[in-house]
Amino acid sequence: MPTVVVEGQFRFVVNTRENSFEPPHIHVWVGGEDVCRIELNGGAFMENPPAGTYRDILRAYARHAEDIRKTWDSIHGGSR
């Protein structure tokens, strides 16, 4: 699971093995826990993030969205 970026307490990770029916997404880790995912086509949370982190995660994601998408595409062979 390659880490694409670490910003503050958030680590954005692309899993190398994903189900083909799932949309492109990034896993958000806080500490040692995979806490939520963000769908890359629209930037929406796929699960609710931990309380008090919603805005901070989205801000960090927005700053790195281009690199995150490029990494996802390079691992999974382009967009879905």
N, CA, C and O atoms as CSV, one atom per row, in Angstrom:
chain,resi,resn,atom,element,x,y,z
A,1,MET,N,N,0.838,-1.173,0.000
A,1,MET,CA,C,0.000,0.000,0.000
A,1,MET,C,C,0.889,1.245,0.000
A,1,MET,O,O,1.373,1.667,1.050
A,2,PRO,N,N,1.097,1.817,-1.159
A,2,PRO,CA,C,1.957,3.006,-1.220
A,2,PRO,C,C,1.318,4.236,-0.579
A,2,PRO,O,O,0.164,4.572,-0.847
A,3,THR,N,N,2.088,4.887,0.262
A,3,THR,CA,C,1.679,6.172,0.803
A,3,THR,C,C,1.986,7.225,-0.247
A,3,THR,O,O,3.118,7.324,-0.719
A,4,VAL,N,N,0.986,8.008,-0.613
A,4,VAL,CA,C,1.164,9.060,-1.614
A,4,VAL,C,C,1.665,10.326,-0.948
A,4,VAL,O,O,2.594,10.965,-1.443
A,5,VAL,N,N,1.067,10.687,0.154
A,5,VAL,CA,C,1.455,11.916,0.851
A,5,VAL,C,C,1.108,11.789,2.330
A,5,VAL,O,O,0.150,11.120,2.715
A,6,VAL,N,N,1.912,12.449,3.132
A,6,VAL,CA,C,1.620,12.596,4.552
A,6,VAL,C,C,1.527,14.093,4.821
A,6,VAL,O,O,2.434,14.859,4.498
A,7,GLU,N,N,0.417,14.486,5.416
A,7,GLU,CA,C,0.262,15.886,5.795
A,7,GLU,C,C,-0.295,15.925,7.205
A,7,GLU,O,O,-1.417,15.488,7.463
A,8,GLY,N,N,0.513,16.459,8.115
A,8,GLY,CA,C,0.110,16.483,9.512
A,8,GLY,C,C,-0.150,15.072,9.997
A,8,GLY,O,O,0.686,14.182,9.835
A,9,GLN,N,N,-1.312,14.875,10.591
A,9,GLN,CA,C,-1.661,13.561,11.131
A,9,GLN,C,C,-2.249,12.617,10.083
A,9,GLN,O,O,-2.542,11.461,10.388
A,10,PHE,N,N,-2.424,13.103,8.844
A,10,PHE,CA,C,-3.098,12.312,7.818
A,10,PHE,C,C,-2.098,11.686,6.854
A,10,PHE,O,O,-1.145,12.323,6.405
A,11,ARG,N,N,-2.351,10.418,6.554
A,11,ARG,CA,C,-1.550,9.701,5.562
A,11,ARG,C,C,-2.519,9.199,4.498
A,11,ARG,O,O,-3.489,8.508,4.809
A,12,PHE,N,N,-2.252,9.553,3.233
A,12,PHE,CA,C,-3.102,9.175,2.116
A,12,PHE,C,C,-2.452,7.999,1.392
A,12,PHE,O,O,-1.317,8.095,0.925
A,13,VAL,N,N,-3.186,6.886,1.304
A,13,VAL,CA,C,-2.629,5.615,0.847
A,13,VAL,C,C,-3.487,5.036,-0.280
A,13,VAL,O,O,-4.715,5.035,-0.201
A,14,VAL,N,N,-2.824,4.549,-1.324
A,14,VAL,CA,C,-3.500,3.815,-2.397
A,14,VAL,C,C,-3.238,2.332,-2.177
A,14,VAL,O,O,-2.087,1.900,-2.113
A,15,ASN,N,N,-4.311,1.557,-2.062
A,15,ASN,CA,C,-4.152,0.103,-1.975
A,15,ASN,C,C,-3.827,-0.442,-3.359
A,15,ASN,O,O,-4.387,0.006,-4.360
A,16,THR,N,N,-2.931,-1.397,-3.409
A,16,THR,CA,C,-2.566,-1.986,-4.696
A,16,THR,C,C,-3.584,-3.029,-5.137
A,16,THR,O,O,-3.675,-3.332,-6.326
A,17,ARG,N,N,-4.336,-3.572,-4.218
A,17,ARG,CA,C,-5.382,-4.549,-4.555
A,17,ARG,C,C,-6.728,-3.963,-4.172
A,17,ARG,O,O,-7.037,-3.803,-2.991
A,18,GLU,N,N,-7.517,-3.650,-5.172
A,18,GLU,CA,C,-8.861,-3.114,-4.949
A,18,GLU,C,C,-9.845,-3.920,-5.782
A,18,GLU,O,O,-9.472,-4.514,-6.793
A,19,ASN,N,N,-11.084,-3.937,-5.360
A,19,ASN,CA,C,-12.129,-4.607,-6.125
A,19,ASN,C,C,-12.459,-3.789,-7.365
A,19,ASN,O,O,-12.517,-2.561,-7.303
A,20,SER,N,N,-12.674,-4.458,-8.482
A,20,SER,CA,C,-12.909,-3.769,-9.747
A,20,SER,C,C,-14.207,-2.967,-9.744
A,20,SER,O,O,-14.339,-2.024,-10.524
A,21,PHE,N,N,-15.157,-3.311,-8.897
A,21,PHE,CA,C,-16.429,-2.588,-8.856
A,21,PHE,C,C,-16.357,-1.291,-8.048
A,21,PHE,O,O,-17.278,-0.477,-8.105
A,22,GLU,N,N,-15.282,-1.096,-7.303
A,22,GLU,CA,C,-15.162,0.122,-6.495
A,22,GLU,C,C,-14.649,1.273,-7.352
A,22,GLU,O,O,-13.826,1.068,-8.243
A,23,PRO,N,N,-15.134,2.482,-7.083
A,23,PRO,CA,C,-14.616,3.633,-7.816
A,23,PRO,C,C,-13.189,3.952,-7.346
A,23,PRO,O,O,-12.771,3.491,-6.283
A,24,PRO,N,N,-12.450,4.728,-8.125
A,24,PRO,CA,C,-11.126,5.154,-7.670
A,24,PRO,C,C,-11.253,5.890,-6.333
A,24,PRO,O,O,-12.125,6.741,-6.158
A,25,HIS,N,N,-10.370,5.548,-5.400
A,25,HIS,CA,C,-10.443,6.176,-4.080
A,25,HIS,C,C,-9.090,6.120,-3.385
A,25,HIS,O,O,-8.200,5.360,-3.764
A,26,ILE,N,N,-8.967,6.947,-2.358
A,26,ILE,CA,C,-7.763,7.005,-1.528
A,26,ILE,C,C,-8.175,6.667,-0.096
A,26,ILE,O,O,-9.229,7.097,0.374
A,27,HIS,N,N,-7.347,5.906,0.580
A,27,HIS,CA,C,-7.569,5.584,1.987
A,27,HIS,C,C,-6.878,6.651,2.828
A,27,HIS,O,O,-5.744,7.039,2.546
A,28,VAL,N,N,-7.562,7.114,3.851
A,28,VAL,CA,C,-7.002,8.108,4.770
A,28,VAL,C,C,-6.715,7.414,6.096
A,28,VAL,O,O,-7.600,6.835,6.726
A,29,TRP,N,N,-5.461,7.490,6.492
A,29,TRP,CA,C,-5.020,6.899,7.755
A,29,TRP,C,C,-4.746,8.013,8.754
A,29,TRP,O,O,-4.206,9.062,8.403
A,30,VAL,N,N,-5.122,7.771,9.992
A,30,VAL,CA,C,-4.779,8.650,11.109
A,30,VAL,C,C,-4.123,7.752,12.142
A,30,VAL,O,O,-4.731,6.801,12.633
A,31,GLY,N,N,-2.876,8.065,12.466
A,31,GLY,CA,C,-2.131,7.170,13.338
A,31,GLY,C,C,-1.940,5.846,12.623
A,31,GLY,O,O,-1.489,5.832,11.477
A,32,GLY,N,N,-2.261,4.766,13.246
A,32,GLY,CA,C,-2.122,3.454,12.634
A,32,GLY,C,C,-3.434,2.875,12.137
A,32,GLY,O,O,-3.548,1.660,11.974
A,33,GLU,N,N,-4.430,3.723,11.892
A,33,GLU,CA,C,-5.759,3.233,11.548
A,33,GLU,C,C,-6.260,3.812,10.231
A,33,GLU,O,O,-6.164,5.017,9.995
A,34,ASP,N,N,-6.792,2.947,9.381
A,34,ASP,CA,C,-7.447,3.335,8.132
A,34,ASP,C,C,-8.846,3.823,8.513
A,34,ASP,O,O,-9.720,3.012,8.820
A,35,VAL,N,N,-9.066,5.150,8.496
A,35,VAL,CA,C,-10.289,5.702,9.069
A,35,VAL,C,C,-11.398,5.989,8.072
A,35,VAL,O,O,-12.572,5.977,8.442
A,36,CYS,N,N,-11.054,6.248,6.810
A,36,CYS,CA,C,-12.075,6.544,5.815
A,36,CYS,C,C,-11.446,6.536,4.429
A,36,CYS,O,O,-10.230,6.416,4.280
A,37,ARG,N,N,-12.307,6.666,3.409
A,37,ARG,CA,C,-11.840,6.750,2.031
A,37,ARG,C,C,-12.478,7.958,1.364
A,37,ARG,O,O,-13.566,8.396,1.739
A,38,ILE,N,N,-11.773,8.490,0.357
A,38,ILE,CA,C,-12.301,9.579,-0.453
A,38,ILE,C,C,-12.363,9.092,-1.892
A,38,ILE,O,O,-11.378,8.586,-2.431
A,39,GLU,N,N,-13.529,9.250,-2.511
A,39,GLU,CA,C,-13.741,8.866,-3.900
A,39,GLU,C,C,-13.087,9.929,-4.778
A,39,GLU,O,O,-13.353,11.120,-4.611
A,40,LEU,N,N,-12.234,9.508,-5.713
A,40,LEU,CA,C,-11.407,10.454,-6.464
A,40,LEU,C,C,-12.131,11.167,-7.589
A,40,LEU,O,O,-11.693,12.245,-7.992
A,41,ASN,N,N,-13.213,10.624,-8.115
A,41,ASN,CA,C,-13.912,11.293,-9.214
A,41,ASN,C,C,-14.693,12.515,-8.752
A,41,ASN,O,O,-14.871,13.467,-9.512
A,42,GLY,N,N,-15.158,12.487,-7.512
A,42,GLY,CA,C,-15.954,13.614,-7.022
A,42,GLY,C,C,-15.438,14.242,-5.750
A,42,GLY,O,O,-15.884,15.325,-5.371
A,43,GLY,N,N,-14.502,13.582,-5.078
A,43,GLY,CA,C,-13.929,14.126,-3.858
A,43,GLY,C,C,-14.788,13.972,-2.620
A,43,GLY,O,O,-14.575,14.669,-1.628
A,44,ALA,N,N,-15.763,13.062,-2.663
A,44,ALA,CA,C,-16.648,12.859,-1.510
A,44,ALA,C,C,-16.125,11.722,-0.635
A,44,ALA,O,O,-15.473,10.792,-1.110
A,45,PHE,N,N,-16.430,11.828,0.648
A,45,PHE,CA,C,-16.095,10.743,1.568
A,45,PHE,C,C,-16.958,9.528,1.252
A,45,PHE,O,O,-18.148,9.660,0.965
A,46,MET,N,N,-16.360,8.358,1.305
A,46,MET,CA,C,-17.098,7.107,1.136
A,46,MET,C,C,-17.571,6.576,2.484
A,46,MET,O,O,-18.528,5.803,2.541
A,47,GLU,N,N,-16.922,6.975,3.554
A,47,GLU,CA,C,-17.335,6.716,4.936
A,47,GLU,C,C,-17.148,8.026,5.697
A,47,GLU,O,O,-16.384,8.898,5.283
A,48,ASN,N,N,-17.846,8.145,6.794
A,48,ASN,CA,C,-17.672,9.339,7.614
A,48,ASN,C,C,-16.290,9.333,8.257
A,48,ASN,O,O,-15.869,8.321,8.817
A,49,PRO,N,N,-15.583,10.458,8.178
A,49,PRO,CA,C,-14.292,10.552,8.848
A,49,PRO,C,C,-14.493,10.700,10.359
A,49,PRO,O,O,-15.606,10.964,10.816
A,50,PRO,N,N,-13.427,10.533,11.124
A,50,PRO,CA,C,-13.548,10.730,12.570
A,50,PRO,C,C,-14.045,12.146,12.902
A,50,PRO,O,O,-13.768,13.105,12.183
A,51,ALA,N,N,-14.762,12.240,13.978
A,51,ALA,CA,C,-15.299,13.534,14.418
A,51,ALA,C,C,-14.189,14.575,14.525
A,51,ALA,O,O,-13.115,14.309,15.065
A,52,GLY,N,N,-14.469,15.748,14.006
A,52,GLY,CA,C,-13.536,16.863,14.102
A,52,GLY,C,C,-12.444,16.884,13.042
A,52,GLY,O,O,-11.577,17.757,13.079
A,53,THR,N,N,-12.463,15.933,12.086
A,53,THR,CA,C,-11.403,15.885,11.075
A,53,THR,C,C,-11.890,16.167,9.658
A,53,THR,O,O,-11.078,16.287,8.740
A,54,TYR,N,N,-13.198,16.275,9.468
A,54,TYR,CA,C,-13.789,16.391,8.133
A,54,TYR,C,C,-13.111,17.472,7.279
A,54,TYR,O,O,-12.596,17.183,6.199
A,55,ARG,N,N,-13.115,18.690,7.762
A,55,ARG,CA,C,-12.552,19.810,6.989
A,55,ARG,C,C,-11.043,19.682,6.797
A,55,ARG,O,O,-10.526,19.963,5.715
A,56,ASP,N,N,-10.350,19.266,7.823
A,56,ASP,CA,C,-8.892,19.153,7.724
A,56,ASP,C,C,-8.481,18.089,6.710
A,56,ASP,O,O,-7.527,18.287,5.957
A,57,ILE,N,N,-9.188,16.972,6.687
A,57,ILE,CA,C,-8.888,15.929,5.706
A,57,ILE,C,C,-9.155,16.446,4.304
A,57,ILE,O,O,-8.328,16.261,3.412
A,58,LEU,N,N,-10.308,17.096,4.092
A,58,LEU,CA,C,-10.622,17.600,2.753
A,58,LEU,C,C,-9.631,18.663,2.288
A,58,LEU,O,O,-9.276,18.701,1.110
A,59,ARG,N,N,-9.186,19.514,3.183
A,59,ARG,CA,C,-8.178,20.526,2.806
A,59,ARG,C,C,-6.874,19.865,2.397
A,59,ARG,O,O,-6.278,20.231,1.384
A,60,ALA,N,N,-6.432,18.898,3.178
A,60,ALA,CA,C,-5.189,18.190,2.857
A,60,ALA,C,C,-5.341,17.430,1.540
A,60,ALA,O,O,-4.434,17.440,0.709
A,61,TYR,N,N,-6.476,16.777,1.352
A,61,TYR,CA,C,-6.728,16.058,0.103
A,61,TYR,C,C,-6.691,17.019,-1.091
A,61,TYR,O,O,-6.064,16.721,-2.107
A,62,ALA,N,N,-7.350,18.154,-0.971
A,62,ALA,CA,C,-7.417,19.115,-2.076
A,62,ALA,C,C,-6.024,19.591,-2.484
A,62,ALA,O,O,-5.763,19.792,-3.670
A,63,ARG,N,N,-5.138,19.769,-1.524
A,63,ARG,CA,C,-3.778,20.217,-1.841
A,63,ARG,C,C,-2.990,19.164,-2.628
A,63,ARG,O,O,-2.040,19.505,-3.333
A,64,HIS,N,N,-3.370,17.912,-2.516
A,64,HIS,CA,C,-2.597,16.816,-3.123
A,64,HIS,C,C,-3.414,15.973,-4.093
A,64,HIS,O,O,-2.954,14.912,-4.516
A,65,ALA,N,N,-4.603,16.414,-4.451
A,65,ALA,CA,C,-5.517,15.600,-5.273
A,65,ALA,C,C,-4.892,15.175,-6.594
A,65,ALA,O,O,-5.089,14.040,-7.027
A,66,GLU,N,N,-4.153,16.052,-7.236
A,66,GLU,CA,C,-3.565,15.711,-8.527
A,66,GLU,C,C,-2.552,14.575,-8.388
A,66,GLU,O,O,-2.582,13.622,-9.167
A,67,ASP,N,N,-1.668,14.668,-7.417
A,67,ASP,CA,C,-0.671,13.607,-7.200
A,67,ASP,C,C,-1.328,12.298,-6.775
A,67,ASP,O,O,-0.903,11.217,-7.182
A,68,ILE,N,N,-2.362,12.409,-5.956
A,68,ILE,CA,C,-3.079,11.215,-5.510
A,68,ILE,C,C,-3.696,10.506,-6.714
A,68,ILE,O,O,-3.578,9.288,-6.848
A,69,ARG,N,N,-4.352,11.266,-7.585
A,69,ARG,CA,C,-4.989,10.646,-8.759
A,69,ARG,C,C,-3.951,10.033,-9.701
A,69,ARG,O,O,-4.155,8.937,-10.225
A,70,LYS,N,N,-2.859,10.727,-9.911
A,70,LYS,CA,C,-1.803,10.184,-10.776
A,70,LYS,C,C,-1.277,8.862,-10.225
A,70,LYS,O,O,-1.040,7.920,-10.982
A,71,THR,N,N,-1.097,8.793,-8.922
A,71,THR,CA,C,-0.613,7.559,-8.307
A,71,THR,C,C,-1.638,6.448,-8.455
A,71,THR,O,O,-1.287,5.323,-8.811
A,72,TRP,N,N,-2.913,6.754,-8.184
A,72,TRP,CA,C,-3.962,5.741,-8.333
A,72,TRP,C,C,-3.988,5.212,-9.767
A,72,TRP,O,O,-4.037,4.001,-9.982
A,73,ASP,N,N,-3.955,6.119,-10.749
A,73,ASP,CA,C,-3.986,5.710,-12.163
A,73,ASP,C,C,-2.773,4.860,-12.531
A,73,ASP,O,O,-2.905,3.890,-13.277
A,74,SER,N,N,-1.596,5.209,-12.017
A,74,SER,CA,C,-0.400,4.431,-12.359
A,74,SER,C,C,-0.453,3.029,-11.782
A,74,SER,O,O,0.085,2.099,-12.382
A,75,ILE,N,N,-1.089,2.855,-10.632
A,75,ILE,CA,C,-1.209,1.544,-9.993
A,75,ILE,C,C,-2.342,0.722,-10.618
A,75,ILE,O,O,-2.197,-0.481,-10.833
A,76,HIS,N,N,-3.452,1.373,-10.904
A,76,HIS,CA,C,-4.645,0.645,-11.351
A,76,HIS,C,C,-4.933,0.776,-12.840
A,76,HIS,O,O,-5.993,0.356,-13.305
A,77,GLY,N,N,-4.001,1.353,-13.594
A,77,GLY,CA,C,-4.143,1.361,-15.043
A,77,GLY,C,C,-5.125,2.346,-15.613
A,77,GLY,O,O,-5.825,2.025,-16.573
A,78,GLY,N,N,-5.203,3.530,-15.060
A,78,GLY,CA,C,-6.077,4.555,-15.631
A,78,GLY,C,C,-7.361,4.703,-14.860
A,78,GLY,O,O,-7.609,4.015,-13.870
A,79,SER,N,N,-8.163,5.611,-15.338
A,79,SER,CA,C,-9.382,5.966,-14.600
A,79,SER,C,C,-10.518,4.978,-14.852
A,79,SER,O,O,-10.558,4.276,-15.862
A,80,ARG,N,N,-11.425,4.955,-13.902
A,80,ARG,CA,C,-12.651,4.145,-14.021
A,80,ARG,C,C,-13.824,5.087,-14.009
A,80,ARG,O,O,-14.971,4.647,-14.098
